[in-house]
Every structure is written in C-alpha cells, then in structure tokens.
Amino acid sequence: MNPGNIFGCLYNSLFTYRLSQLIKQVPLISSNNQSGHSSQQILQILLSPRVFPIGFQLRVGDETMINTNNIADETTILKKFENFFTCSRQIINKNKKLFRETNQIPIIFLLSDDLQIRQAALKRWKFSLECFQSFENKCQSNNSDLSILANSNPVFHISHTNNPILAFQLGIFDIFLFSLCEQHLITTASGFGRFAAFASLKLRNIYSLFVDEQVSCENQSVPLKIAGYHWSGI
C-alpha cells in the first residue's frame, strides 16, 4: 500500500466480499422509465474491457431529492452545469490517442442527486447499447459528442424515505459502480463522489469542480492531497 491507494485498499477489504449479496438485491429494483440504463446494464458496461469509463458526479443538493416539483427545461439545465460537461469533453480529448491504441469507447458514467440533470443528459447524449454490442466499436470515433451512461430513477434521501435501508444499499452500490471508473470528475463541495473516487484502486486522475467554477480540465488533475481536503467525508 501507499498514500495513493491505502483508502481504496481498506475500503475494498471491508466491503468487497459483501458486494455479491448487494448486487443480488439492487438490480432487481427497476423502473418502467426506459430513458436511462438499468443497474444490470451499467454494471456490465463498466466491467467491460471495451470501454474507458469516466466517472462524473454532480452534486446539487438535498432539496432536489426532497422537492421534485421544480421542473426546468433541458437547455436551461445543461447550460447551468455546462462547465462539468465541458470538462468531460476535455478529459476525453486528452485521451484520444489512448482510445485509438486500446480500441476502447470513452463513456461518461453520470451520478447526480438531481434526476432532471440525468434525464436531460440522457436525452441528448445517451450511450447506445447497440454501440456497446457492436463488435467493431463503430461509435468510438464519434468523440465530438458525449456518451452518457446513467440511471433514470429518482435518488432516495435516506432521511426522507420510508425505506432507509434500501436508500443506503443503493448509495453503496453507486459508490461501487463509480469506483470502477478509470478517471473521476467530482463536485468539490460533496463527499459522496470523493469517497467513491478514493475507494477506487485504479491509477486514476481526479478532477474537482465547483458548480460555477470555470477551469480547464486540460491541465493536470487534482493531487490526492488536495482532492481530499474539501468535504472529504473520510
């Protein structure tokens, strides 16, 4: 172990052996809403050697999980968080050579407490299962657009749900999925994405942004020491 992976090693030694039981429970929870990807599909895609998954965690606030009546249009939502999507494109552009050499498809696994953000991103850039199932990776060259992988189900707030155990299980499962990503883009003022990024044992880069922060992700990623400073939760 070293300072860069000690947390991930400890986390995996404590939780990995229980994930088989967790996976048996979580994928059974599905929605009739087919706009997003199911838990089974997300897990299958993230584990595939044919994809290069980039984790994108966007934290808006507890209010989005409690009050779901505030509806905004797709353009307004995506414009508000444009800096995160721009950063995602920059991360992809930085790794184009790697994708060509490995014949991998870059995808963005989007986690957010705000259902509207995930729905808007999926409507515009949903990762095609046909693309994933094709043998020739024909969609790999389409790097001008994002390929979003996300669940379209609401997030349960553990303090405002009739089933807090289920809410906890889903949260742990999302942490596990996010830790499978090769690189991570997280919200600075949030511990959830940071926890998952630190639980990863990948030789990863971490990019951390505030919601309104305008910064280029073409520069170097955030060092682990700095990434763990704000709202680490650990």
C-alpha positions as a Markdown table, in Angstrom:
| # | Residue | x | y | z |
|---|---|---|---|---|
| 1 | Met | 0.0 | 0.0 | 0.0 |
| 2 | Asn | 1.0 | 3.6 | -0.5 |
| 3 | Pro | -0.6 | 7.0 | 0.3 |
| 4 | Gly | -2.4 | 6.9 | -3.1 |
| 5 | Asn | -4.2 | 3.6 | -2.6 |
| 6 | Ile | -4.4 | 3.0 | 1.2 |
| 7 | Phe | -8.0 | 4.1 | 1.5 |
| 8 | Gly | -9.1 | 2.1 | -1.5 |
| 9 | Cys | -7.4 | -1.0 | -0.1 |
| 10 | Leu | -9.0 | -0.6 | 3.3 |
| 11 | Tyr | -12.4 | 0.0 | 1.7 |
| 12 | Asn | -12.2 | -3.0 | -0.6 |
| 13 | Ser | -11.0 | -5.3 | 2.2 |
| 14 | Leu | -14.0 | -4.3 | 4.3 |
| 15 | Phe | -16.8 | -4.2 | 1.6 |
| 16 | Thr | -15.9 | -6.2 | -1.5 |
| 17 | Tyr | -16.8 | -9.6 | -0.1 |
| 18 | Arg | -20.3 | -8.3 | 0.7 |
| 19 | Leu | -20.9 | -6.9 | -2.8 |
| 20 | Ser | -22.1 | -10.2 | -4.2 |
| 21 | Gln | -25.0 | -10.1 | -1.8 |
| 22 | Leu | -25.7 | -6.4 | -2.5 |
| 23 | Ile | -25.7 | -7.0 | -6.3 |
| 24 | Lys | -28.3 | -9.7 | -5.9 |
| 25 | Gln | -30.6 | -7.2 | -4.3 |
| 26 | Val | -30.1 | -3.9 | -6.2 |
| 27 | Pro | -30.5 | -5.0 | -9.8 |
| 28 | Leu | -34.0 | -6.3 | -9.0 |
| 29 | Ile | -35.1 | -2.7 | -8.5 |
| 30 | Ser | -36.0 | -1.3 | -11.8 |
| 31 | Ser | -38.2 | 1.4 | -13.3 |
| 32 | Asn | -40.7 | 1.4 | -16.1 |
| 33 | Asn | -38.9 | 4.5 | -17.3 |
| 34 | Gln | -36.7 | 3.3 | -20.2 |
| 35 | Ser | -35.0 | 6.6 | -20.8 |
| 36 | Gly | -31.9 | 5.5 | -18.8 |
| 37 | His | -29.8 | 2.4 | -18.2 |
| 38 | Ser | -30.7 | -0.3 | -15.8 |
| 39 | Ser | -28.3 | -1.3 | -12.9 |
| 40 | Gln | -27.5 | -4.5 | -14.7 |
| 41 | Gln | -26.6 | -2.7 | -17.9 |
| 42 | Ile | -24.4 | -0.1 | -16.1 |
| 43 | Leu | -22.5 | -2.8 | -14.2 |
| 44 | Gln | -22.0 | -4.9 | -17.4 |
| 45 | Ile | -20.7 | -1.9 | -19.3 |
| 46 | Leu | -18.4 | -0.6 | -16.6 |
| 47 | Leu | -16.8 | -4.0 | -16.3 |
| 48 | Ser | -16.2 | -4.4 | -20.0 |
| 49 | Pro | -12.6 | -4.0 | -21.2 |
| 50 | Arg | -14.0 | -2.4 | -24.4 |
| 51 | Val | -14.9 | 0.8 | -22.6 |
| 52 | Phe | -12.9 | 3.5 | -20.8 |
| 53 | Pro | -15.4 | 4.8 | -18.1 |
| 54 | Ile | -15.0 | 8.3 | -16.8 |
| 55 | Gly | -17.0 | 8.9 | -13.6 |
| 56 | Phe | -18.9 | 12.2 | -13.4 |
| 57 | Gln | -20.6 | 13.1 | -10.1 |
| 58 | Leu | -22.7 | 16.2 | -9.9 |
| 59 | Arg | -24.0 | 17.2 | -6.5 |
| 60 | Val | -26.8 | 19.8 | -6.5 |
| 61 | Gly | -28.2 | 19.5 | -3.0 |
| 62 | Asp | -30.7 | 17.6 | -0.8 |
| 63 | Glu | -33.6 | 19.8 | -2.0 |
| 64 | Thr | -33.5 | 18.1 | -5.4 |
| 65 | Met | -34.3 | 14.8 | -3.8 |
| 66 | Ile | -37.0 | 16.1 | -1.5 |
| 67 | Asn | -38.8 | 18.6 | -3.7 |
| 68 | Thr | -39.2 | 17.1 | -7.1 |
| 69 | Asn | -41.9 | 19.6 | -8.3 |
| 70 | Asn | -39.4 | 22.2 | -9.7 |
| 71 | Ile | -39.3 | 21.5 | -13.4 |
| 72 | Ala | -36.7 | 23.1 | -15.7 |
| 73 | Asp | -36.3 | 22.7 | -19.5 |
| 74 | Glu | -33.4 | 20.6 | -20.9 |
| 75 | Thr | -31.5 | 23.6 | -22.4 |
| 76 | Thr | -31.5 | 25.5 | -19.1 |
| 77 | Ile | -30.4 | 22.6 | -17.0 |
| 78 | Leu | -27.4 | 21.7 | -19.3 |
| 79 | Lys | -26.4 | 25.3 | -19.6 |
| 80 | Lys | -26.3 | 25.7 | -15.8 |
| 81 | Phe | -23.8 | 22.8 | -15.4 |
| 82 | Glu | -22.0 | 23.4 | -18.7 |
| 83 | Asn | -18.6 | 23.6 | -17.1 |
| 84 | Phe | -18.9 | 19.9 | -16.0 |
| 85 | Phe | -19.8 | 18.7 | -19.4 |
| 86 | Thr | -17.1 | 20.8 | -21.0 |
| 87 | Cys | -14.6 | 19.3 | -18.6 |
| 88 | Ser | -15.8 | 15.8 | -19.6 |
| 89 | Arg | -15.1 | 16.6 | -23.2 |
| 90 | Gln | -11.6 | 17.9 | -22.4 |
| 91 | Ile | -10.8 | 14.7 | -20.5 |
| 92 | Ile | -11.9 | 12.6 | -23.5 |
| 93 | Asn | -9.9 | 14.8 | -25.9 |
| 94 | Lys | -6.8 | 14.4 | -23.7 |
| 95 | Asn | -7.0 | 10.6 | -24.1 |
| 96 | Lys | -7.9 | 10.2 | -27.8 |
| 97 | Lys | -4.5 | 8.6 | -28.5 |
| 98 | Leu | -5.1 | 6.0 | -25.8 |
| 99 | Phe | -8.6 | 5.2 | -27.1 |
| 100 | Arg | -7.2 | 4.6 | -30.6 |
| 101 | Glu | -4.4 | 2.3 | -29.2 |
| 102 | Thr | -6.7 | 0.3 | -27.0 |
| 103 | Asn | -9.8 | 0.4 | -29.3 |
| 104 | Gln | -11.8 | 1.5 | -26.3 |
| 105 | Ile | -15.0 | 3.6 | -26.2 |
| 106 | Pro | -14.9 | 6.6 | -23.9 |
| 107 | Ile | -18.1 | 6.8 | -21.8 |
| 108 | Ile | -19.3 | 9.1 | -19.1 |
| 109 | Phe | -21.0 | 7.4 | -16.1 |
| 110 | Leu | -23.1 | 10.2 | -14.7 |
| 111 | Leu | -24.1 | 10.2 | -11.0 |
| 112 | Ser | -26.3 | 13.0 | -9.7 |
| 113 | Asp | -28.8 | 13.6 | -6.9 |
| 114 | Asp | -30.8 | 15.7 | -9.4 |
| 115 | Leu | -33.0 | 13.5 | -11.6 |
| 116 | Gln | -33.5 | 16.3 | -14.1 |
| 117 | Ile | -29.8 | 16.6 | -14.9 |
| 118 | Arg | -29.5 | 12.9 | -15.6 |
| 119 | Gln | -32.7 | 12.9 | -17.7 |
| 120 | Ala | -31.5 | 15.9 | -19.8 |
| 121 | Ala | -28.1 | 14.4 | -20.3 |
| 122 | Leu | -29.5 | 11.1 | -21.4 |
| 123 | Lys | -32.0 | 12.7 | -23.8 |
| 124 | Arg | -29.1 | 14.5 | -25.6 |
| 125 | Trp | -26.2 | 12.1 | -25.2 |
| 126 | Lys | -27.5 | 8.6 | -24.1 |
| 127 | Phe | -24.9 | 5.9 | -24.6 |
| 128 | Ser | -26.2 | 3.5 | -27.2 |
| 129 | Leu | -26.5 | -0.2 | -26.2 |
| 130 | Glu | -26.3 | -1.0 | -29.9 |
| 131 | Cys | -22.9 | 0.7 | -29.9 |
| 132 | Phe | -21.8 | -1.3 | -27.0 |
| 133 | Gln | -22.9 | -4.6 | -28.5 |
| 134 | Ser | -21.3 | -3.9 | -31.9 |
| 135 | Phe | -18.1 | -5.8 | -32.5 |
| 136 | Glu | -16.4 | -3.1 | -34.4 |
| 137 | Asn | -16.9 | -0.2 | -31.9 |
| 138 | Lys | -18.2 | 1.9 | -34.7 |
| 139 | Cys | -19.2 | 4.7 | -32.3 |
| 140 | Gln | -15.6 | 5.1 | -30.9 |
| 141 | Ser | -14.7 | 7.7 | -33.5 |
| 142 | Asn | -17.6 | 10.0 | -32.5 |
| 143 | Asn | -15.6 | 11.8 | -29.8 |
| 144 | Ser | -17.2 | 15.2 | -30.5 |
| 145 | Asp | -20.3 | 14.1 | -28.5 |
| 146 | Leu | -20.5 | 12.6 | -25.0 |
| 147 | Ser | -21.7 | 9.1 | -24.4 |
| 148 | Ile | -23.7 | 9.2 | -21.2 |
| 149 | Leu | -24.3 | 6.2 | -19.0 |
| 150 | Ala | -26.8 | 6.8 | -16.2 |
| 151 | Asn | -29.8 | 5.5 | -14.3 |
| 152 | Ser | -33.0 | 7.5 | -14.8 |
| 153 | Asn | -34.6 | 6.6 | -11.4 |
| 154 | Pro | -35.0 | 9.2 | -8.6 |
| 155 | Val | -32.5 | 9.1 | -5.8 |
| 156 | Phe | -33.8 | 8.3 | -2.3 |
| 157 | His | -32.8 | 10.6 | 0.6 |
| 158 | Ile | -32.0 | 8.4 | 3.5 |
| 159 | Ser | -33.7 | 10.8 | 5.9 |
| 160 | His | -36.8 | 11.3 | 3.8 |
| 161 | Thr | -37.9 | 7.9 | 2.6 |
| 162 | Asn | -40.0 | 5.1 | 4.0 |
| 163 | Asn | -37.2 | 2.6 | 3.2 |
| 164 | Pro | -33.9 | 4.0 | 4.5 |
| 165 | Ile | -32.2 | 0.6 | 4.3 |
| 166 | Leu | -32.9 | 0.4 | 0.5 |
| 167 | Ala | -31.6 | 4.0 | 0.2 |
| 168 | Phe | -28.4 | 3.1 | 1.9 |
| 169 | Gln | -28.0 | 0.0 | -0.3 |
| 170 | Leu | -28.5 | 2.0 | -3.4 |
| 171 | Gly | -25.9 | 4.6 | -2.3 |
| 172 | Ile | -23.3 | 1.9 | -1.5 |
| 173 | Phe | -24.0 | 0.3 | -4.9 |
| 174 | Asp | -23.5 | 3.7 | -6.7 |
| 175 | Ile | -20.2 | 4.1 | -4.8 |
| 176 | Phe | -19.1 | 0.7 | -6.0 |
| 177 | Leu | -20.0 | 1.5 | -9.6 |
| 178 | Phe | -18.3 | 4.9 | -9.5 |
| 179 | Ser | -15.1 | 3.3 | -8.1 |
| 180 | Leu | -14.9 | 1.1 | -11.3 |
| 181 | Cys | -14.3 | 4.2 | -13.4 |
| 182 | Glu | -10.8 | 5.0 | -14.7 |
| 183 | Gln | -10.9 | 8.7 | -14.0 |
| 184 | His | -13.2 | 10.8 | -11.9 |
| 185 | Leu | -14.8 | 14.2 | -12.2 |
| 186 | Ile | -16.4 | 15.2 | -8.9 |
| 187 | Thr | -18.2 | 18.1 | -7.2 |
| 188 | Thr | -15.8 | 19.9 | -4.9 |
| 189 | Ala | -18.5 | 20.6 | -2.2 |
| 190 | Ser | -19.5 | 17.0 | -1.9 |
| 191 | Gly | -18.2 | 14.0 | 0.0 |
| 192 | Phe | -20.1 | 11.3 | -1.9 |
| 193 | Gly | -18.2 | 11.4 | -5.2 |
| 194 | Arg | -14.9 | 11.9 | -3.4 |
| 195 | Phe | -15.5 | 8.9 | -1.2 |
| 196 | Ala | -16.1 | 6.7 | -4.3 |
| 197 | Ala | -13.1 | 8.1 | -6.1 |
| 198 | Phe | -10.9 | 7.3 | -3.2 |
| 199 | Ala | -12.3 | 3.8 | -2.9 |
| 200 | Ser | -11.1 | 3.1 | -6.5 |
| 201 | Leu | -7.9 | 1.2 | -6.9 |
| 202 | Lys | -7.4 | 2.5 | -10.4 |
| 203 | Leu | -4.4 | 4.6 | -11.4 |
| 204 | Arg | -6.8 | 7.4 | -11.9 |
| 205 | Asn | -6.9 | 11.1 | -12.3 |
| 206 | Ile | -9.3 | 13.2 | -10.2 |
| 207 | Tyr | -10.8 | 16.4 | -11.4 |
| 208 | Ser | -12.8 | 18.5 | -8.9 |
| 209 | Leu | -15.1 | 21.5 | -9.7 |
| 210 | Phe | -17.5 | 23.8 | -8.0 |
| 211 | Val | -20.8 | 24.2 | -9.9 |
| 212 | Asp | -20.0 | 27.7 | -11.2 |
| 213 | Glu | -16.2 | 27.2 | -11.4 |
| 214 | Gln | -14.7 | 27.9 | -14.9 |
| 215 | Val | -11.5 | 26.0 | -15.1 |
| 216 | Ser | -9.8 | 24.0 | -17.8 |
| 217 | Cys | -9.5 | 20.2 | -17.3 |
| 218 | Glu | -6.9 | 20.1 | -20.0 |
| 219 | Asn | -4.4 | 20.9 | -17.2 |
| 220 | Gln | -3.2 | 18.4 | -14.7 |
| 221 | Ser | -5.7 | 16.7 | -12.4 |
| 222 | Val | -6.0 | 17.5 | -8.7 |
| 223 | Pro | -3.4 | 15.8 | -6.4 |
| 224 | Leu | -4.9 | 13.3 | -3.9 |
| 225 | Lys | -4.0 | 15.5 | -1.0 |
| 226 | Ile | -5.9 | 18.5 | -2.4 |
| 227 | Ala | -8.8 | 16.3 | -3.6 |
| 228 | Gly | -9.3 | 15.0 | -0.1 |
| 229 | Tyr | -9.2 | 18.4 | 1.5 |
| 230 | His | -12.8 | 19.7 | 0.8 |
| 231 | Trp | -15.8 | 17.8 | 2.2 |
| 232 | Ser | -13.9 | 14.5 | 2.1 |
| 233 | Gly | -16.3 | 12.6 | 4.4 |
| 234 | Ile | -13.5 | 10.3 | 5.3 |
